[in-house]
Amino acid sequence: MPSEEWDFKIMRLVVFATMLLSVSGCGRAQPTMAARKWAEALHHANSKERKKAAFTLGNIGPSDPAVVPALMAALKDADAGVRCEAIFALVKCGPAAQEAIPDLTDTQNKDHDPKVRAYAAKALEKLKEDR
């Protein structure tokens, strides 16, 4: 009997250690190289690629300090869809996007596309709530 009890304890320890190892990477920040890659993609000739880049940067979030400035620059993109995606991405960054408030205010007041202005207004409400 003692041998079986010992085997059971070892098996529990192995299972527990395996579970710890399998979840140890969860919630970690994305590598900085990924953020740089997507920040560069904001300059792609194709607007769909730029939208994808803004979306992805929003998913990476403020874990990389290059994300928010890159998204702020995207607020000046020629394509309204890219500007909207950049606004969504800034909102995903939460309180870390506070530095974008002046640019979002500018976008809300001066952008020629009414949809972009409306998105900027909603984003400003959300970011001001997060203060």
C-alpha positions in Angstrom: 0.0 0.0 0.0 2.7 2.6 0.9 4.2 2.2 -2.6 0.8 2.9 -4.3 0.3 6.0 -2.1 3.8 7.2 -3.0 3.1 6.6 -6.8 -0.1 8.6 -6.5 1.6 11.5 -4.9 4.3 11.6 -7.5 1.7 11.4 -10.3 -0.2 14.3 -8.8 3.0 16.4 -8.6 3.8 15.6 -12.2 0.3 16.6 -13.3 0.4 19.8 -11.3 3.9 20.7 -12.7 2.7 20.1 -16.2 -0.3 22.3 -15.8 1.8 25.1 -14.4 4.2 24.9 -17.3 1.4 24.9 -19.8 -0.2 28.1 -18.5 2.9 30.0 -17.6 2.9 31.9 -21.0 -0.7 33.1 -20.7 -1.2 36.8 -20.3 2.3 37.7 -21.3 3.0 40.8 -23.4 3.5 40.3 -27.1 7.1 40.6 -28.3 8.2 44.1 -29.1 9.3 43.0 -32.6 5.7 42.2 -33.4 4.6 45.7 -32.5 7.3 47.3 -34.7 6.3 45.1 -37.6 2.7 46.2 -37.3 3.6 49.8 -36.7 5.6 49.7 -40.0 2.6 48.1 -41.7 0.6 51.3 -41.0 2.6 52.8 -43.9 1.7 50.0 -46.4 0.3 51.2 -49.7 -2.9 49.0 -49.3 -5.5 50.5 -46.9 -6.7 47.0 -46.0 -3.2 46.2 -44.8 -3.1 49.4 -42.8 -6.5 48.6 -41.2 -5.2 45.2 -40.3 -2.1 46.7 -38.8 -4.2 49.1 -36.6 -6.4 46.3 -35.5 -3.4 44.1 -34.5 -1.7 47.0 -32.7 -4.9 47.4 -30.7 -4.7 43.7 -29.7 -1.1 44.0 -28.7 -2.0 47.0 -26.6 0.1 49.2 -24.4 2.5 46.4 -23.5 4.8 47.9 -26.2 5.5 51.6 -25.8 5.5 52.1 -29.6 1.8 51.1 -30.0 0.0 54.2 -28.9 2.2 56.7 -30.9 1.9 54.6 -34.0 -1.9 54.6 -33.6 -1.9 58.3 -33.0 -0.1 58.8 -36.3 -2.7 56.6 -38.0 -5.4 59.1 -37.1 -4.0 61.1 -40.0 -4.3 58.3 -42.5 -5.9 59.2 -45.9 -8.4 56.3 -45.5 -11.3 56.8 -43.1 -11.5 53.1 -42.4 -7.9 53.1 -41.2 -8.6 56.1 -39.0 -11.7 54.4 -37.5 -9.7 51.3 -36.8 -6.9 53.3 -35.2 -9.6 54.9 -32.9 -10.9 51.5 -31.9 -7.4 50.3 -31.2 -6.6 53.3 -29.0 -9.7 52.6 -27.0 -8.5 49.0 -26.5 -5.3 50.5 -25.1 -7.4 52.0 -22.3 -5.7 54.4 -19.8 -2.4 54.1 -21.6 -4.0 56.0 -24.5 -4.5 59.1 -22.5 -1.8 60.8 -24.5 -4.0 60.4 -27.6 -6.8 62.6 -26.2 -5.5 65.9 -27.9 -5.2 64.1 -31.2 -8.6 62.5 -30.8 -10.1 65.9 -30.0 -8.5 67.3 -33.1 -10.0 64.3 -35.1 -13.4 64.9 -33.6 -13.4 68.6 -34.5 -11.6 68.6 -37.8 -11.9 65.3 -39.7 -13.8 65.6 -42.9 -15.6 62.2 -42.4 -18.6 62.3 -40.1 -18.2 58.6 -39.1 -14.6 59.2 -38.0 -15.7 62.3 -36.0 -18.4 60.2 -34.3 -16.0 57.4 -33.5 -13.5 59.9 -32.1 -16.2 61.5 -29.9 -17.2 58.0 -28.5 -13.5 57.2 -27.9 -13.0 60.4 -26.0 -15.9 59.6 -23.8 -14.5 56.2 -23.0 -10.9 57.4 -22.4 -12.1 60.2 -20.2 -14.1 57.6 -18.1 -10.9 55.6 -17.8 -9.0 58.4 -16.1 
